[in-house]
Amino acid sequence: MSLERAVMAFAGTMVLLSLALTYFFSPWWMLFTAFIGVNLIQSSFTGFCPAAKVMRALGVGRDAAPGCHFR
């Protein structure tokens, strides 16, 4: 799996998790959803994504073929 796909999968999972936590436990978990959204927006402008940095350090995306990001 490429790093880009791993980051998108992680972001989607976190959004769904935060929505489930909001529904089952407390509306305050919407702040977590907002944090994820703000992080996605800032990374689109700056190119800096903390999740990608962590995943890269853990070795995610090393097995993906170069240039095959979204196939």
mmCIF file of the N, C-alpha and C atoms, coordinates in Angstrom:
data_MODEL
# 
_entry.id   MODEL 
# 
loop_
_atom_site.group_PDB 
_atom_site.id 
_atom_site.type_symbol 
_atom_site.label_atom_id 
_atom_site.label_alt_id 
_atom_site.label_comp_id 
_atom_site.label_asym_id 
_atom_site.label_entity_id 
_atom_site.label_seq_id 
_atom_site.pdbx_PDB_ins_code 
_atom_site.Cartn_x 
_atom_site.Cartn_y 
_atom_site.Cartn_z 
_atom_site.occupancy 
_atom_site.B_iso_or_equiv 
_atom_site.pdbx_formal_charge 
_atom_site.auth_seq_id 
_atom_site.auth_comp_id 
_atom_site.auth_asym_id 
_atom_site.auth_atom_id 
_atom_site.pdbx_PDB_model_num 
ATOM 1   N N  . MET A 1 1  ? 0.854   -1.172 0.000  1.00 0.00 ? 1  MET A N  1 
ATOM 2   C CA . MET A 1 1  ? 0.000   0.000  0.000  1.00 0.00 ? 1  MET A CA 1 
ATOM 3   C C  . MET A 1 1  ? 0.899   1.233  0.000  1.00 0.00 ? 1  MET A C  1 
ATOM 4   N N  . SER A 1 2  ? 0.529   2.199  -0.812 1.00 0.00 ? 2  SER A N  1 
ATOM 5   C CA . SER A 1 2  ? 1.324   3.428  -0.871 1.00 0.00 ? 2  SER A CA 1 
ATOM 6   C C  . SER A 1 2  ? 1.065   4.280  0.371  1.00 0.00 ? 2  SER A C  1 
ATOM 7   N N  . LEU A 1 3  ? 1.975   5.190  0.630  1.00 0.00 ? 3  LEU A N  1 
ATOM 8   C CA . LEU A 1 3  ? 1.842   6.078  1.777  1.00 0.00 ? 3  LEU A CA 1 
ATOM 9   C C  . LEU A 1 3  ? 0.588   6.944  1.648  1.00 0.00 ? 3  LEU A C  1 
ATOM 10  N N  . GLU A 1 4  ? 0.306   7.433  0.449  1.00 0.00 ? 4  GLU A N  1 
ATOM 11  C CA . GLU A 1 4  ? -0.863  8.285  0.243  1.00 0.00 ? 4  GLU A CA 1 
ATOM 12  C C  . GLU A 1 4  ? -2.158  7.545  0.565  1.00 0.00 ? 4  GLU A C  1 
ATOM 13  N N  . ARG A 1 5  ? -2.245  6.312  0.115  1.00 0.00 ? 5  ARG A N  1 
ATOM 14  C CA . ARG A 1 5  ? -3.452  5.532  0.400  1.00 0.00 ? 5  ARG A CA 1 
ATOM 15  C C  . ARG A 1 5  ? -3.565  5.207  1.887  1.00 0.00 ? 5  ARG A C  1 
ATOM 16  N N  . ALA A 1 6  ? -2.453  4.942  2.523  1.00 0.00 ? 6  ALA A N  1 
ATOM 17  C CA . ALA A 1 6  ? -2.466  4.654  3.957  1.00 0.00 ? 6  ALA A CA 1 
ATOM 18  C C  . ALA A 1 6  ? -2.943  5.865  4.748  1.00 0.00 ? 6  ALA A C  1 
ATOM 19  N N  . VAL A 1 7  ? -2.501  7.061  4.349  1.00 0.00 ? 7  VAL A N  1 
ATOM 20  C CA . VAL A 1 7  ? -2.934  8.281  5.040  1.00 0.00 ? 7  VAL A CA 1 
ATOM 21  C C  . VAL A 1 7  ? -4.426  8.509  4.832  1.00 0.00 ? 7  VAL A C  1 
ATOM 22  N N  . MET A 1 8  ? -4.917  8.301  3.603  1.00 0.00 ? 8  MET A N  1 
ATOM 23  C CA . MET A 1 8  ? -6.353  8.474  3.350  1.00 0.00 ? 8  MET A CA 1 
ATOM 24  C C  . MET A 1 8  ? -7.177  7.462  4.136  1.00 0.00 ? 8  MET A C  1 
ATOM 25  N N  . ALA A 1 9  ? -6.714  6.228  4.196  1.00 0.00 ? 9  ALA A N  1 
ATOM 26  C CA . ALA A 1 9  ? -7.424  5.198  4.957  1.00 0.00 ? 9  ALA A CA 1 
ATOM 27  C C  . ALA A 1 9  ? -7.439  5.534  6.445  1.00 0.00 ? 9  ALA A C  1 
ATOM 28  N N  . PHE A 1 10 ? -6.318  6.023  6.950  1.00 0.00 ? 10 PHE A N  1 
ATOM 29  C CA . PHE A 1 10 ? -6.227  6.397  8.357  1.00 0.00 ? 10 PHE A CA 1 
ATOM 30  C C  . PHE A 1 10 ? -7.171  7.561  8.670  1.00 0.00 ? 10 PHE A C  1 
ATOM 31  N N  . ALA A 1 11 ? -7.183  8.578  7.813  1.00 0.00 ? 11 ALA A N  1 
ATOM 32  C CA . ALA A 1 11 ? -8.054  9.740  8.033  1.00 0.00 ? 11 ALA A CA 1 
ATOM 33  C C  . ALA A 1 11 ? -9.529  9.327  8.006  1.00 0.00 ? 11 ALA A C  1 
ATOM 34  N N  . GLY A 1 12 ? -9.888  8.502  7.040  1.00 0.00 ? 12 GLY A N  1 
ATOM 35  C CA . GLY A 1 12 ? -11.271 8.033  6.968  1.00 0.00 ? 12 GLY A CA 1 
ATOM 36  C C  . GLY A 1 12 ? -11.681 7.220  8.176  1.00 0.00 ? 12 GLY A C  1 
ATOM 37  N N  . THR A 1 13 ? -10.776 6.376  8.640  1.00 0.00 ? 13 THR A N  1 
ATOM 38  C CA . THR A 1 13 ? -11.046 5.560  9.827  1.00 0.00 ? 13 THR A CA 1 
ATOM 39  C C  . THR A 1 13 ? -11.230 6.439  11.060 1.00 0.00 ? 13 THR A C  1 
ATOM 40  N N  . MET A 1 14 ? -10.387 7.449  11.196 1.00 0.00 ? 14 MET A N  1 
ATOM 41  C CA . MET A 1 14 ? -10.493 8.348  12.351 1.00 0.00 ? 14 MET A CA 1 
ATOM 42  C C  . MET A 1 14 ? -11.795 9.155  12.327 1.00 0.00 ? 14 MET A C  1 
ATOM 43  N N  . VAL A 1 15 ? -12.219 9.583  11.150 1.00 0.00 ? 15 VAL A N  1 
ATOM 44  C CA . VAL A 1 15 ? -13.488 10.315 11.046 1.00 0.00 ? 15 VAL A CA 1 
ATOM 45  C C  . VAL A 1 15 ? -14.645 9.410  11.449 1.00 0.00 ? 15 VAL A C  1 
ATOM 46  N N  . LEU A 1 16 ? -14.668 8.192  10.926 1.00 0.00 ? 16 LEU A N  1 
ATOM 47  C CA . LEU A 1 16 ? -15.742 7.264  11.286 1.00 0.00 ? 16 LEU A CA 1 
ATOM 48  C C  . LEU A 1 16 ? -15.717 6.910  12.769 1.00 0.00 ? 16 LEU A C  1 
ATOM 49  N N  . LEU A 1 17 ? -14.522 6.729  13.316 1.00 0.00 ? 17 LEU A N  1 
ATOM 50  C CA . LEU A 1 17 ? -14.394 6.451  14.745 1.00 0.00 ? 17 LEU A CA 1 
ATOM 51  C C  . LEU A 1 17 ? -14.921 7.609  15.575 1.00 0.00 ? 17 LEU A C  1 
ATOM 52  N N  . SER A 1 18 ? -14.562 8.825  15.199 1.00 0.00 ? 18 SER A N  1 
ATOM 53  C CA . SER A 1 18 ? -15.020 9.987  15.977 1.00 0.00 ? 18 SER A CA 1 
ATOM 54  C C  . SER A 1 18 ? -16.534 10.159 15.878 1.00 0.00 ? 18 SER A C  1 
ATOM 55  N N  . LEU A 1 19 ? -17.106 9.855  14.717 1.00 0.00 ? 19 LEU A N  1 
ATOM 56  C CA . LEU A 1 19 ? -18.562 9.938  14.595 1.00 0.00 ? 19 LEU A CA 1 
ATOM 57  C C  . LEU A 1 19 ? -19.246 8.881  15.452 1.00 0.00 ? 19 LEU A C  1 
ATOM 58  N N  . ALA A 1 20 ? -18.686 7.680  15.506 1.00 0.00 ? 20 ALA A N  1 
ATOM 59  C CA . ALA A 1 20 ? -19.246 6.634  16.365 1.00 0.00 ? 20 ALA A CA 1 
ATOM 60  C C  . ALA A 1 20 ? -19.141 7.022  17.838 1.00 0.00 ? 20 ALA A C  1 
ATOM 61  N N  . LEU A 1 21 ? -18.007 7.585  18.230 1.00 0.00 ? 21 LEU A N  1 
ATOM 62  C CA . LEU A 1 21 ? -17.845 8.034  19.620 1.00 0.00 ? 21 LEU A CA 1 
ATOM 63  C C  . LEU A 1 21 ? -18.836 9.150  19.957 1.00 0.00 ? 21 LEU A C  1 
ATOM 64  N N  . THR A 1 22 ? -19.085 10.026 18.987 1.00 0.00 ? 22 THR A N  1 
ATOM 65  C CA . THR A 1 22 ? -20.066 11.094 19.198 1.00 0.00 ? 22 THR A CA 1 
ATOM 66  C C  . THR A 1 22 ? -21.454 10.511 19.392 1.00 0.00 ? 22 THR A C  1 
ATOM 67  N N  . TYR A 1 23 ? -21.818 9.577  18.551 1.00 0.00 ? 23 TYR A N  1 
ATOM 68  C CA . TYR A 1 23 ? -23.152 8.990  18.602 1.00 0.00 ? 23 TYR A CA 1 
ATOM 69  C C  . TYR A 1 23 ? -23.386 8.196  19.892 1.00 0.00 ? 23 TYR A C  1 
ATOM 70  N N  . PHE A 1 24 ? -22.390 7.404  20.285 1.00 0.00 ? 24 PHE A N  1 
ATOM 71  C CA . PHE A 1 24 ? -22.587 6.511  21.421 1.00 0.00 ? 24 PHE A CA 1 
ATOM 72  C C  . PHE A 1 24 ? -22.218 7.104  22.775 1.00 0.00 ? 24 PHE A C  1 
ATOM 73  N N  . PHE A 1 25 ? -21.342 8.112  22.823 1.00 0.00 ? 25 PHE A N  1 
ATOM 74  C CA . PHE A 1 25 ? -20.861 8.578  24.112 1.00 0.00 ? 25 PHE A CA 1 
ATOM 75  C C  . PHE A 1 25 ? -21.132 10.039 24.405 1.00 0.00 ? 25 PHE A C  1 
ATOM 76  N N  . SER A 1 26 ? -20.630 10.946 23.579 1.00 0.00 ? 26 SER A N  1 
ATOM 77  C CA . SER A 1 26 ? -20.759 12.362 23.914 1.00 0.00 ? 26 SER A CA 1 
ATOM 78  C C  . SER A 1 26 ? -20.605 13.219 22.665 1.00 0.00 ? 26 SER A C  1 
ATOM 79  N N  . PRO A 1 27 ? -21.395 14.292 22.569 1.00 0.00 ? 27 PRO A N  1 
ATOM 80  C CA . PRO A 1 27 ? -21.249 15.211 21.438 1.00 0.00 ? 27 PRO A CA 1 
ATOM 81  C C  . PRO A 1 27 ? -19.890 15.923 21.422 1.00 0.00 ? 27 PRO A C  1 
ATOM 82  N N  . TRP A 1 28 ? -19.197 15.916 22.530 1.00 0.00 ? 28 TRP A N  1 
ATOM 83  C CA . TRP A 1 28 ? -17.882 16.558 22.589 1.00 0.00 ? 28 TRP A CA 1 
ATOM 84  C C  . TRP A 1 28 ? -16.865 15.887 21.669 1.00 0.00 ? 28 TRP A C  1 
ATOM 85  N N  . TRP A 1 29 ? -17.121 14.642 21.275 1.00 0.00 ? 29 TRP A N  1 
ATOM 86  C CA . TRP A 1 29 ? -16.219 13.956 20.352 1.00 0.00 ? 29 TRP A CA 1 
ATOM 87  C C  . TRP A 1 29 ? -16.219 14.594 18.976 1.00 0.00 ? 29 TRP A C  1 
ATOM 88  N N  . MET A 1 30 ? -17.193 15.466 18.683 1.00 0.00 ? 30 MET A N  1 
ATOM 89  C CA . MET A 1 30 ? -17.185 16.195 17.408 1.00 0.00 ? 30 MET A CA 1 
ATOM 90  C C  . MET A 1 30 ? -15.952 17.099 17.308 1.00 0.00 ? 30 MET A C  1 
ATOM 91  N N  . LEU A 1 31 ? -15.386 17.470 18.445 1.00 0.00 ? 31 LEU A N  1 
ATOM 92  C CA . LEU A 1 31 ? -14.149 18.254 18.423 1.00 0.00 ? 31 LEU A CA 1 
ATOM 93  C C  . LEU A 1 31 ? -13.018 17.448 17.792 1.00 0.00 ? 31 LEU A C  1 
ATOM 94  N N  . PHE A 1 32 ? -13.017 16.154 18.012 1.00 0.00 ? 32 PHE A N  1 
ATOM 95  C CA . PHE A 1 32 ? -12.027 15.284 17.390 1.00 0.00 ? 32 PHE A CA 1 
ATOM 96  C C  . PHE A 1 32 ? -12.219 15.271 15.870 1.00 0.00 ? 32 PHE A C  1 
ATOM 97  N N  . THR A 1 33 ? -13.473 15.209 15.432 1.00 0.00 ? 33 THR A N  1 
ATOM 98  C CA . THR A 1 33 ? -13.779 15.261 14.009 1.00 0.00 ? 33 THR A CA 1 
ATOM 99  C C  . THR A 1 33 ? -13.302 16.581 13.417 1.00 0.00 ? 33 THR A C  1 
ATOM 100 N N  . ALA A 1 34 ? -13.544 17.672 14.130 1.00 0.00 ? 34 ALA A N  1 
ATOM 101 C CA . ALA A 1 34 ? -13.102 18.991 13.664 1.00 0.00 ? 34 ALA A CA 1 
ATOM 102 C C  . ALA A 1 34 ? -11.574 19.052 13.586 1.00 0.00 ? 34 ALA A C  1 
ATOM 103 N N  . PHE A 1 35 ? -10.894 18.486 14.555 1.00 0.00 ? 35 PHE A N  1 
ATOM 104 C CA . PHE A 1 35 ? -9.433  18.457 14.543 1.00 0.00 ? 35 PHE A CA 1 
ATOM 105 C C  . PHE A 1 35 ? -8.917  17.721 13.307 1.00 0.00 ? 35 PHE A C  1 
ATOM 106 N N  . ILE A 1 36 ? -9.539  16.610 12.974 1.00 0.00 ? 36 ILE A N  1 
ATOM 107 C CA . ILE A 1 36 ? -9.136  15.846 11.794 1.00 0.00 ? 36 ILE A CA 1 
ATOM 108 C C  . ILE A 1 36 ? -9.334  16.681 10.537 1.00 0.00 ? 36 ILE A C  1 
ATOM 109 N N  . GLY A 1 37 ? -10.480 17.357 10.440 1.00 0.00 ? 37 GLY A N  1 
ATOM 110 C CA . GLY A 1 37 ? -10.758 18.199 9.290  1.00 0.00 ? 37 GLY A CA 1 
ATOM 111 C C  . GLY A 1 37 ? -9.765  19.336 9.149  1.00 0.00 ? 37 GLY A C  1 
ATOM 112 N N  . VAL A 1 38 ? -9.455  19.998 10.264 1.00 0.00 ? 38 VAL A N  1 
ATOM 113 C CA . VAL A 1 38 ? -8.485  21.100 10.237 1.00 0.00 ? 38 VAL A CA 1 
ATOM 114 C C  . VAL A 1 38 ? -7.108  20.575 9.825  1.00 0.00 ? 38 VAL A C  1 
ATOM 115 N N  . ASN A 1 39 ? -6.737  19.409 10.319 1.00 0.00 ? 39 ASN A N  1 
ATOM 116 C CA . ASN A 1 39 ? -5.446  18.825 9.952  1.00 0.00 ? 39 ASN A CA 1 
ATOM 117 C C  . ASN A 1 39 ? -5.394  18.498 8.462  1.00 0.00 ? 39 ASN A C  1 
ATOM 118 N N  . LEU A 1 40 ? -6.483  17.981 7.905  1.00 0.00 ? 40 LEU A N  1 
ATOM 119 C CA . LEU A 1 40 ? -6.522  17.689 6.475  1.00 0.00 ? 40 LEU A CA 1 
ATOM 120 C C  . LEU A 1 40 ? -6.406  18.965 5.644  1.00 0.00 ? 40 LEU A C  1 
ATOM 121 N N  . ILE A 1 41 ? -7.077  20.021 6.071  1.00 0.00 ? 41 ILE A N  1 
ATOM 122 C CA . ILE A 1 41 ? -7.013  21.293 5.349  1.00 0.00 ? 41 ILE A CA 1 
ATOM 123 C C  . ILE A 1 41 ? -5.610  21.882 5.415  1.00 0.00 ? 41 ILE A C  1 
ATOM 124 N N  . GLN A 1 42 ? -5.003  21.912 6.605  1.00 0.00 ? 42 GLN A N  1 
ATOM 125 C CA . GLN A 1 42 ? -3.664  22.494 6.714  1.00 0.00 ? 42 GLN A CA 1 
ATOM 126 C C  . GLN A 1 42 ? -2.653  21.684 5.927  1.00 0.00 ? 42 GLN A C  1 
ATOM 127 N N  . SER A 1 43 ? -2.800  20.358 5.896  1.00 0.00 ? 43 SER A N  1 
ATOM 128 C CA . SER A 1 43 ? -1.839  19.561 5.141  1.00 0.00 ? 43 SER A CA 1 
ATOM 129 C C  . SER A 1 43 ? -1.997  19.766 3.637  1.00 0.00 ? 43 SER A C  1 
ATOM 130 N N  . SER A 1 44 ? -3.204  20.096 3.189  1.00 0.00 ? 44 SER A N  1 
ATOM 131 C CA . SER A 1 44 ? -3.383  20.359 1.758  1.00 0.00 ? 44 SER A CA 1 
ATOM 132 C C  . SER A 1 44 ? -2.707  21.660 1.347  1.00 0.00 ? 44 SER A C  1 
ATOM 133 N N  . PHE A 1 45 ? -2.614  22.628 2.260  1.00 0.00 ? 45 PHE A N  1 
ATOM 134 C CA . PHE A 1 45 ? -1.966  23.898 1.948  1.00 0.00 ? 45 PHE A CA 1 
ATOM 135 C C  . PHE A 1 45 ? -0.458  23.868 2.181  1.00 0.00 ? 45 PHE A C  1 
ATOM 136 N N  . THR A 1 46 ? -0.035  23.201 3.241  1.00 0.00 ? 46 THR A N  1 
ATOM 137 C CA . THR A 1 46 ? 1.383   23.233 3.609  1.00 0.00 ? 46 THR A CA 1 
ATOM 138 C C  . THR A 1 46 ? 2.172   22.040 3.103  1.00 0.00 ? 46 THR A C  1 
ATOM 139 N N  . GLY A 1 47 ? 1.488   20.932 2.836  1.00 0.00 ? 47 GLY A N  1 
ATOM 140 C CA . GLY A 1 47 ? 2.175   19.723 2.428  1.00 0.00 ? 47 GLY A CA 1 
ATOM 141 C C  . GLY A 1 47 ? 2.747   18.934 3.597  1.00 0.00 ? 47 GLY A C  1 
ATOM 142 N N  . PHE A 1 48 ? 2.549   19.416 4.821  1.00 0.00 ? 48 PHE A N  1 
ATOM 143 C CA . PHE A 1 48 ? 3.041   18.733 6.014  1.00 0.00 ? 48 PHE A CA 1 
ATOM 144 C C  . PHE A 1 48 ? 1.909   17.921 6.631  1.00 0.00 ? 48 PHE A C  1 
ATOM 145 N N  . CYS A 1 49 ? 2.116   16.619 6.756  1.00 0.00 ? 49 CYS A N  1 
ATOM 146 C CA . CYS A 1 49 ? 1.114   15.740 7.350  1.00 0.00 ? 49 CYS A CA 1 
ATOM 147 C C  . CYS A 1 49 ? 1.779   14.918 8.448  1.00 0.00 ? 49 CYS A C  1 
ATOM 148 N N  . PRO A 1 50 ? 1.435   15.179 9.706  1.00 0.00 ? 50 PRO A N  1 
ATOM 149 C CA . PRO A 1 50 ? 2.042   14.430 10.809 1.00 0.00 ? 50 PRO A CA 1 
ATOM 150 C C  . PRO A 1 50 ? 1.823   12.915 10.697 1.00 0.00 ? 50 PRO A C  1 
ATOM 151 N N  . ALA A 1 51 ? 0.640   12.507 10.252 1.00 0.00 ? 51 ALA A N  1 
ATOM 152 C CA . ALA A 1 51 ? 0.368   11.073 10.119 1.00 0.00 ? 51 ALA A CA 1 
ATOM 153 C C  . ALA A 1 51 ? 1.289   10.439 9.079  1.00 0.00 ? 51 ALA A C  1 
ATOM 154 N N  . ALA A 1 52 ? 1.538   11.136 7.986  1.00 0.00 ? 52 ALA A N  1 
ATOM 155 C CA . ALA A 1 52 ? 2.425   10.605 6.947  1.00 0.00 ? 52 ALA A CA 1 
ATOM 156 C C  . ALA A 1 52 ? 3.851   10.480 7.467  1.00 0.00 ? 52 ALA A C  1 
ATOM 157 N N  . LYS A 1 53 ? 4.279   11.444 8.273  1.00 0.00 ? 53 LYS A N  1 
ATOM 158 C CA . LYS A 1 53 ? 5.627   11.371 8.846  1.00 0.00 ? 53 LYS A CA 1 
ATOM 159 C C  . LYS A 1 53 ? 5.778   10.148 9.752  1.00 0.00 ? 53 LYS A C  1 
ATOM 160 N N  . VAL A 1 54 ? 4.776   9.909  10.576 1.00 0.00 ? 54 VAL A N  1 
ATOM 161 C CA . VAL A 1 54 ? 4.812   8.762  11.481 1.00 0.00 ? 54 VAL A CA 1 
ATOM 162 C C  . VAL A 1 54 ? 4.768   7.464  10.684 1.00 0.00 ? 54 VAL A C  1 
ATOM 163 N N  . MET A 1 55 ? 3.872   7.397  9.699  1.00 0.00 ? 55 MET A N  1 
ATOM 164 C CA . MET A 1 55 ? 3.755   6.179  8.902  1.00 0.00 ? 55 MET A CA 1 
ATOM 165 C C  . MET A 1 55 ? 5.031   5.904  8.109  1.00 0.00 ? 55 MET A C  1 
ATOM 166 N N  . ARG A 1 56 ? 5.639   6.952  7.583  1.00 0.00 ? 56 ARG A N  1 
ATOM 167 C CA . ARG A 1 56 ? 6.887   6.778  6.836  1.00 0.00 ? 56 ARG A CA 1 
ATOM 168 C C  . ARG A 1 56 ? 7.969   6.226  7.756  1.00 0.00 ? 56 ARG A C  1 
ATOM 169 N N  . ALA A 1 57 ? 8.027   6.737  8.998  1.00 0.00 ? 57 ALA A N  1 
ATOM 170 C CA . ALA A 1 57 ? 9.018   6.248  9.962  1.00 0.00 ? 57 ALA A CA 1 
ATOM 171 C C  . ALA A 1 57 ? 8.769   4.782  10.322 1.00 0.00 ? 57 ALA A C  1 
ATOM 172 N N  . LEU A 1 58 ? 7.507   4.362  10.254 1.00 0.00 ? 58 LEU A N  1 
ATOM 173 C CA . LEU A 1 58 ? 7.159   2.973  10.556 1.00 0.00 ? 58 LEU A CA 1 
ATOM 174 C C  . LEU A 1 58 ? 7.334   2.055  9.354  1.00 0.00 ? 58 LEU A C  1 
ATOM 175 N N  . GLY A 1 59 ? 7.673   2.637  8.195  1.00 0.00 ? 59 GLY A N  1 
ATOM 176 C CA . GLY A 1 59 ? 7.931   1.830  7.016  1.00 0.00 ? 59 GLY A CA 1 
ATOM 177 C C  . GLY A 1 59 ? 6.760   1.636  6.080  1.00 0.00 ? 59 GLY A C  1 
ATOM 178 N N  . VAL A 1 60 ? 5.683   2.354  6.280  1.00 0.00 ? 60 VAL A N  1 
ATOM 179 C CA . VAL A 1 60 ? 4.524   2.230  5.397  1.00 0.00 ? 60 VAL A CA 1 
ATOM 180 C C  . VAL A 1 60 ? 4.877   2.804  4.029  1.00 0.00 ? 60 VAL A C  1 
ATOM 181 N N  . GLY A 1 61 ? 4.518   2.089  2.986  1.00 0.00 ? 61 GLY A N  1 
ATOM 182 C CA . GLY A 1 61 ? 4.725   2.570  1.634  1.00 0.00 ? 61 GLY A CA 1 
ATOM 183 C C  . GLY A 1 61 ? 6.031   2.147  1.006  1.00 0.00 ? 61 GLY A C  1 
ATOM 184 N N  . ARG A 1 62 ? 6.890   1.493  1.737  1.00 0.00 ? 62 ARG A N  1 
ATOM 185 C CA . ARG A 1 62 ? 8.177   1.073  1.169  1.00 0.00 ? 62 ARG A CA 1 
ATOM 186 C C  . ARG A 1 62 ? 8.016   -0.019 0.123  1.00 0.00 ? 62 ARG A C  1 
ATOM 187 N N  . ASP A 1 63 ? 6.943   -0.810 0.243  1.00 0.00 ? 63 ASP A N  1 
ATOM 188 C CA . ASP A 1 63 ? 6.748   -1.906 -0.704 1.00 0.00 ? 63 ASP A CA 1 
ATOM 189 C C  . ASP A 1 63 ? 5.978   -1.477 -1.954 1.00 0.00 ? 63 ASP A C  1 
ATOM 190 N N  . ALA A 1 64 ? 5.485   -0.245 -1.986 1.00 0.00 ? 64 ALA A N  1 
ATOM 191 C CA . ALA A 1 64 ? 4.728   0.227  -3.146 1.00 0.00 ? 64 ALA A CA 1 
ATOM 192 C C  . ALA A 1 64 ? 5.689   0.541  -4.295 1.00 0.00 ? 64 ALA A C  1 
ATOM 193 N N  . ALA A 1 65 ? 5.254   0.234  -5.503 1.00 0.00 ? 65 ALA A N  1 
ATOM 194 C CA . ALA A 1 65 ? 6.075   0.523  -6.680 1.00 0.00 ? 65 ALA A CA 1 
ATOM 195 C C  . ALA A 1 65 ? 6.094   2.026  -6.932 1.00 0.00 ? 65 ALA A C  1 
ATOM 196 N N  . PRO A 1 66 ? 7.221   2.594  -7.299 1.00 0.00 ? 66 PRO A N  1 
ATOM 197 C CA . PRO A 1 66 ? 7.275   4.032  -7.549 1.00 0.00 ? 66 PRO A CA 1 
ATOM 198 C C  . PRO A 1 66 ? 6.357   4.409  -8.700 1.00 0.00 ? 66 PRO A C  1 
ATOM 199 N N  . GLY A 1 67 ? 5.630   5.494  -8.522 1.00 0.00 ? 67 GLY A N  1 
ATOM 200 C CA . GLY A 1 67 ? 4.736   5.985  -9.552 1.00 0.00 ? 67 GLY A CA 1 
ATOM 201 C C  . GLY A 1 67 ? 3.386   5.288  -9.600 1.00 0.00 ? 67 GLY A C  1 
ATOM 202 N N  . CYS A 1 68 ? 3.127   4.369  -8.703 1.00 0.00 ? 68 CYS A N  1 
ATOM 203 C CA . CYS A 1 68 ? 1.844   3.627  -8.701 1.00 0.00 ? 68 CYS A CA 1 
ATOM 204 C C  . CYS A 1 68 ? 1.005   4.038  -7.507 1.00 0.00 ? 68 CYS A C  1 
ATOM 205 N N  . HIS A 1 69 ? 0.820   5.300  -7.319 1.00 0.00 ? 69 HIS A N  1 
ATOM 206 C CA . HIS A 1 69 ? 0.164   5.787  -6.116 1.00 0.00 ? 69 HIS A CA 1 
ATOM 207 C C  . HIS A 1 69 ? -1.333  5.523  -6.095 1.00 0.00 ? 69 HIS A C  1 
ATOM 208 N N  . PHE A 1 70 ? -2.034  5.729  -7.200 1.00 0.00 ? 70 PHE A N  1 
ATOM 209 C CA . PHE A 1 70 ? -3.495  5.644  -7.152 1.00 0.00 ? 70 PHE A CA 1 
ATOM 210 C C  . PHE A 1 70 ? -4.041  4.682  -8.204 1.00 0.00 ? 70 PHE A C  1 
ATOM 211 N N  . ARG A 1 71 ? -3.436  3.526  -8.320 1.00 0.00 ? 71 ARG A N  1 
ATOM 212 C CA . ARG A 1 71 ? -3.954  2.537  -9.272 1.00 0.00 ? 71 ARG A CA 1 
ATOM 213 C C  . ARG A 1 71 ? -4.745  1.488  -8.568 1.00 0.00 ? 71 ARG A C  1 
# 
